Amino acid sequence: MNRNPTGKGGFQDHPELRSDGGWKKEDSIGYQYNYLMRLTINDFKKWLTDNPEDERTMAQELAYQAMLQARKDLGYLKEVTDRTEGKPKQSTDFTSGGKPIELPLIISTIQPQNATPQAETKEDS
């Protein structure tokens, strides 16, 4: 059954709305962080006039504003750096008060076949 016998509507009438199915890396905030971070100071200042508000994407705007804030605030700088370069690896110290933690002693509760039972002492109970 043909639900659209005339073939009208959809992307035939508006091919500009058709998606090519691809994702653009330029539309991501991470890409914009990396792009803006690598500009010289003069190019960074010029970028704003070269990319007017009516042409820039939200990813570009958010990345630009984050870069401006990162220049003033250490917290923002850490956030932007972590997102572009990845969080630094942190080692974990498995000690207790500077002393190594001892592995637990595993006591078998299964008695070997040829063993003779021993009487319990006060220390065992």
N, C-alpha and C positions, 0 to 999 in steps of 0.2 A: 504494500500500500504506500503510495507516494503522498506524504503529508504536505508537500509543497509543489503541486503540479505546475505552477507558473514559474518556479525557480526564482522568484523575487524575494528580496529581503536578505538579511544577514550580511555576509562579507561581499556578496556580489554587488550590492548597492553601495557599500562603504568599505572598499579594500584598505583604506588607511587604518581601519580598526583591527585588521588582521594581524595577529601576532606571528612572528617567524618562529616562535617556540623556543627561542634562545634567551638565556639570561645574560645580562650585560654586567660585567664586573665593575664598570664605571658607575653603576647605580648603587653600589654598596658603600657603606660608611667606611669600612676598613680600607677599601681602595682609595677613597678620598683622603683618609688620614695619611696613608703612605704617600700619595701624590703631593699633598700640601706640605708634608714634613720635609720633603726633599727639595722644595723650592728655595731659592735664595731669598733673603729678606726683601730685596727690591721686587722680585717676582711675586712674592707673597702679597705685598702691598698692591701691586698692579693687578693681581688676580681678581680682586674685588670689582674693579672697574671693567675688566675684560669679561666678567661673568655677571651681568646685571641680574637683579632679583627676579625679573620676569623670565629669565632663561635658565637660572640655576635650579638644580634639583634639591629636594630636602636633604638628601645625603650630603651634597656639597655644602649646603648651608650649615648643617649640624657639625660637619667636620671642620669647617672654617671657624665657627664659633668656639668649638672645643680647642682648636689651636690657639685662638686668641686667649682663652681662659687659661690654657696650659702655660702660657708665657708668664702668667701672674701667680698661679696657684700650684703648689707642689702636688696636691692631691689630684688635680686634673692632669698634671704632667705624668704622674704615675699611671693613671687610668689610660691615657692615650698611648703611653709607651707599652703598657701591658697588652693592650689590644693590637698594637702593630708589631711588636717584637716578641710577644709571648711573655708569660709570667716567668720570673727567674726560678730556677730549681732551688728547693730548700731541703737541706739534709735534716734528718731526724736522728736525735741522739737517744739511743736505747740504753740509758744508764739511770741509775737511781742515786742521786746525791754524788755523782761523779764515779760511782762504782758500777761495774758491769752487772747486769741482771743475770742471775744464775738461772740456768735452764731447770725446769722442774724435774725432780727425781721421780721416775715412774716405777712403781712397785707392782710387781705382778701378783695377782691374787689367785692365779692358777698354780696349783701344786704339781710339780713334776711327778710322773708315774712312779719312779723308784725312790722318791724321797720319804723319809720317815717323819712323822709329825713331831713338832717340838712343843714343849710346854710353854705357855704364855707366861711372861714375867710382868711385874707391875709396870715396867716401862712400855711394854707392848700394848697395854690396854688403856 
